Amino acid sequence: MDSPFIESFNGKLRDGCLNDHWFLSLKHSKDIIENWRIEYNEVRPQSSLGDKTPYEFVKEHQSML
């Protein structure tokens, strides 16, 4: 275990994406993984943001300015 952060991410990528899809081509795999990346980074609630999505977090903090 070189890095617990990388190990954690690898597990999330495998559980949330790689185990669910059978890739038919390189383009297909890039499309699927990009969709997962967007979901993971932009759509899902994140505990570090108080269980808000990044969009909700930004909107909340913009209104405070």
C-alpha positions as CSV (number, residue, x, y, z in Angstrom):
1,M,0.0,0.0,0.0
2,D,2.0,3.0,-1.3
3,S,-0.7,5.5,-0.9
4,P,-4.1,5.1,0.9
5,F,-5.6,7.8,-1.2
6,I,-4.7,6.1,-4.5
7,E,-5.9,2.7,-3.1
8,S,-9.2,4.3,-2.0
9,F,-9.7,5.9,-5.4
10,N,-8.8,2.7,-7.3
11,G,-11.4,0.8,-5.2
12,K,-14.1,3.4,-6.0
13,L,-13.2,3.4,-9.7
14,R,-13.4,-0.4,-9.8
15,D,-16.6,-0.6,-7.8
16,G,-18.4,2.3,-9.4
17,C,-17.3,1.8,-13.0
18,L,-15.0,-1.0,-14.1
19,N,-16.9,-3.9,-12.5
20,D,-20.2,-2.7,-14.2
21,H,-19.1,-2.3,-17.8
22,W,-17.7,-4.5,-20.6
23,F,-15.7,-2.2,-22.8
24,L,-16.1,-2.9,-26.5
25,S,-13.4,-0.5,-27.8
26,L,-10.9,2.2,-26.5
27,K,-13.4,4.9,-27.5
28,H,-16.2,3.2,-25.6
29,S,-14.0,2.8,-22.5
30,K,-13.0,6.5,-22.6
31,D,-16.7,7.6,-22.9
32,I,-17.8,5.4,-20.0
33,I,-14.9,6.4,-17.8
34,E,-15.4,10.1,-18.6
35,N,-19.1,9.9,-17.7
36,W,-18.1,8.2,-14.4
37,R,-15.5,10.9,-13.7
38,I,-18.0,13.7,-14.2
39,E,-20.5,11.9,-11.9
40,Y,-17.8,11.3,-9.3
41,N,-16.4,14.8,-9.3
42,E,-19.4,17.0,-10.1
43,V,-22.7,15.3,-9.4
44,R,-22.3,13.0,-6.4
45,P,-22.5,14.5,-2.9
46,Q,-19.1,14.7,-1.2
47,S,-18.6,14.4,2.5
48,S,-15.8,17.0,2.4
49,L,-18.4,19.5,1.2
50,G,-20.9,18.7,3.9
51,D,-22.7,16.1,1.8
52,K,-23.4,18.6,-0.9
53,T,-22.6,18.3,-4.6
54,P,-19.8,20.7,-5.8
55,Y,-22.5,22.6,-7.7
56,E,-24.6,23.1,-4.5
57,F,-21.5,24.0,-2.5
58,V,-20.5,26.7,-5.0
59,K,-24.0,28.1,-5.3
60,E,-24.3,28.3,-1.5
61,H,-21.0,30.1,-1.1
62,Q,-21.6,32.5,-4.1
63,S,-24.8,33.7,-2.4
64,M,-22.8,34.6,0.7
65,L,-20.6,37.1,-1.2
